[in-house]
Amino acid sequence: MAFVRRKGNSYYLVHNVRRGGKVRQLYLARLGEHARITDAVVREVTKKHPFVEFNWRALREQLNYQIDLADPESPAVQKLVQSLRSLNMDLADLFPPVLRLSESPAVARELLVQLRLLHSTIQVKLDQFRRRNELKRTTRGGGRFGNSHPAMRDR
């Protein structure tokens, strides 16, 4: 069964193979600095390695939890925050007149498409965080007494 492994700053999709009594790791694909299993990776790896078993859903779920947002000092969180700050500054410097002055209308269109995609992705993520915070609020203090008022718990 294949699994994701980090080596250095990159993630790899690997599979253990036994050869001559020893276990060797077969590198199936380099997933990059931010491990993502895209449809292109699935097609490429399945085509190159048809005899290896894959549970793509489990592999993708494993990658969903690779960044621990609870630790603000972790390098992954620091890098994510820095990337968001950089993107924010780059977008702040982008003015609509610059898009109109672009020599290539295709470039301007692509920029607008990517900005709209980014906008929708941000909305989805904000909704996910909002829902998660609401869930925490409703389950906080649950325990044996459920969500009863603290004064009622002593009775």
C-alpha positions as a printed Julia matrix, in Angstrom:
155×3 Matrix{Float64}:
   0.0     0.0     0.0
   1.34    3.42   -0.93
   1.88    6.22    1.58
   3.2     9.78    1.74
   6.67   10.44    3.07
   8.51   13.67    3.74
  12.17   13.83    2.81
  13.9    17.18    3.24
  11.51   19.92    2.17
   9.53   17.75   -0.23
   6.81   15.13    0.03
   6.83   11.91   -1.95
   4.36    9.16   -2.69
   6.19    5.91   -1.92
   5.54    2.19   -1.79
   7.55   -0.46    0.08
   8.84   -3.32   -2.07
  10.61   -6.42   -0.79
  13.63   -7.38   -2.91
  16.1   -10.04   -1.89
  14.76  -10.14    1.64
  15.18   -6.39    2.09
  12.52   -3.71    2.04
  13.16   -0.89   -0.44
  11.13    2.21   -0.97
   9.9     2.78   -4.5
   9.34    6.48   -5.15
   6.14    6.75   -7.17
   5.82   10.55   -7.41
   7.29   13.76   -6.04
   4.4    15.75   -4.53
   6.42   18.91   -3.89
   6.76   21.19   -0.88
   3.03   21.2    -0.31
   1.93   17.62   -0.65
  -1.05   17.58   -2.97
  -2.49   14.61   -4.77
  -4.08   16.11   -7.84
  -6.03   14.26  -10.52
  -2.94   14.55  -12.74
  -0.83   12.78  -10.07
  -3.46   10.02   -9.77
  -3.5     9.49  -13.57
   0.29    9.55  -13.9
   1.02    7.21  -10.98
  -1.77    4.76  -11.87
  -0.47    4.62  -15.44
   3.21    4.17  -14.43
   2.53    1.68  -11.61
  -0.58   -0.35  -12.5
   0.21   -3.17  -10.06
   0.46   -1.01   -6.93
  -2.66   -0.71   -4.74
  -3.8     2.82   -3.93
  -6.4     4.15   -1.55
  -6.5     7.67   -2.97
  -9.18    8.83   -0.54
  -7.13    7.79    2.5
  -3.98    9.35    1.04
  -5.76   12.65    0.43
  -7.26   12.61    3.94
  -3.79   11.98    5.39
  -2.55   15.11    3.64
  -5.48   17.21    4.86
  -4.08   17.04    8.4
  -0.42   17.67    7.64
  -0.42   21.29    8.92
  -1.07   21.63   12.63
  -2.59   25.1    12.93
  -2.61   24.77   16.73
   1.15   25.32   16.91
   1.91   28.91   15.83
   5.66   28.23   16.07
   5.68   25.3    13.62
   7.62   25.97   10.41
   4.6    24.98    8.31
   2.36   27.55   10.02
   5.06   30.22    9.8
   5.52   29.55    6.09
   1.75   29.6     5.47
   1.36   32.93    7.3
   4.32   34.41    5.4
   2.88   33.23    2.06
  -0.49   34.78    2.91
   1.17   38.08    3.86
   3.18   38.09    0.61
   0.1    37.34   -1.46
  -1.79   40.09    0.36
   0.95   42.62   -0.43
   1.19   41.5    -4.08
  -2.56   41.84   -4.5
  -2.55   45.26   -2.82
  -0.07   46.43   -5.49
  -2.28   45.21   -8.35
  -4.47   47.98   -9.73
  -7.21   47.58  -12.38
  -5.56   50.19  -14.69
  -2.5    47.93  -14.84
  -4.73   45.13  -16.16
  -6.19   47.4   -18.85
  -2.72   48.52  -19.91
  -1.52   44.96  -20.27
  -0.36   44.28  -23.8
  -2.02   40.91  -23.73
  -5.76   40.69  -23.09
  -5.24   36.98  -22.41
  -2.97   37.82  -19.46
  -5.54   40.25  -18.04
  -8.3    37.63  -18.44
  -6.2    34.95  -16.78
  -5.42   37.26  -13.86
  -9.11   37.98  -13.39
  -9.97   34.27  -13.55
  -7.32   33.47  -10.94
  -8.49   36.32   -8.68
 -12.08   35.05   -8.86
 -10.89   31.52   -8.08
  -8.88   32.83   -5.13
 -11.91   34.76   -3.9
 -14.14   31.67   -3.96
 -11.44   29.53   -2.29
 -11.07   32.1     0.49
 -14.86   32.15    0.99
 -14.96   28.35    1.26
 -12.1    28.32    3.78
 -13.63   31.11    5.87
 -16.93   29.2     5.94
 -15.11   26.05    7.03
 -13.38   27.89    9.87
 -16.64   29.58   10.85
 -18.49   26.25   10.97
 -15.69   24.66   12.98
 -15.74   27.51   15.53
 -19.53   27.23   15.84
 -19.18   23.5    16.42
 -16.6    24.12   19.15
 -18.91   26.63   20.85
 -21.83   24.2    20.89
 -19.78   21.29   22.24
 -17.69   23.27   24.75
 -18.51   22.37   28.33
 -20.53   19.37   27.19
 -19.22   16.59   29.4
 -21.56   14.74   31.75
 -23.95   17.67   32.16
 -24.26   18.55   28.48
 -24.77   22.23   27.79
 -26.66   22.97   30.99
 -26.16   26.26   32.77
 -23.22   26.05   35.27
 -25.49   27.01   38.21
 -27.78   24.07   37.43
 -24.9    21.57   37.49
 -24.46   21.77   41.26
 -28.01   20.68   42.07
